[in-house]
Amino acid sequence: MIQKIPILMYHEVYRPEEYERFRELTNPAYNTELSVFRRQMAGIHENNINTLTIDEILSSKSKHKKNAVCLTFDDGWLGNYLHAYPVLQEFGFRATFFVATSLIGNQLYMNWEQLKQMQASGMSIQSHTVSHLPMGNLENEELIFELSESKKIIEEKLSTSVKHLSLPHGHKGKNIWSLAKKIGYQSVLTSEVGFYSYNSLDPWIKRISIGDSVSENRFLLIVQGKYRAICDIIIIKSLKNAFKRVVGVNNYRKLYRRMYRIKG
């Protein structure tokens, strides 16, 4: 049987009193309250599930590891360091953090010293581009800058190797992989829903978004690789993608920002 690995996509982890700080900044459905996050990590621990970084998932050395999950965090929110990181350390877990370099050090985002500390304890820091713009809308010259500059900055600041890219807004474009491969990336993580298979040769990697709305029972089924736990999520995502194609990506983004009152 082909081993299915859940690659989980988190964004911010927050305390209840911090909830209001997301108003007009992001879709709150993407974020996870700290007590919920801790229960999720406890569930992984109690079920003896290995946590692997994205580098380890794609390494041949890990291809015989069963009962594994990959934890990823997008954007570089400050709560990743203040709240998620201590829980990960408590359970001895490793995770991959995709950061947009122009956001590092800004209010509500992690700074370089915090990222250095996380990396020193086994966390992987990878690229979420420079500006966190939807990549599918950009010309090749802009794409090359977003992919190469973010890689260069992270590698210089953290003395690490950046080989993996997470797409802001999950927005794919036809030239992204060909350019990313030339620049030195080995994979592109998306918001498309599904499990990863160790025998996969596809550089586009699917993930499963985790937020407050994911029940404890569903979460445990997901980390155990049960397909029935994500069937309805795949259908919803497919409908959303169809709607994007009908109205156009730019119009969809406008509607999205209006719905969640996101500014900027």
Secondary structure, 3 states (H helix, E strand, C coil): CCCEECEEEECCEECHHHHHHHCCCCCHHHCEEHHHHHHHHHHHHHCCCEEECHHHHCCHHHCCCCCEEEEEEEECEHHHHHHHHHHHHHHCCCCEEEECHHHCCCCCECCHHHHHHHHHCCCEEEECCCCCCCHHHCCHHHHHHHHHHHHHHHHHHHCCCCCEEECHHHCCCCCHHHHHHHHCCCEEEEEEECCEECCCCCCEEEEEECCCCCCHHHHHHHHCCCHHHCHHHHHHHHHHHHHHHHHCHHHHHHHHHHHCCCCC
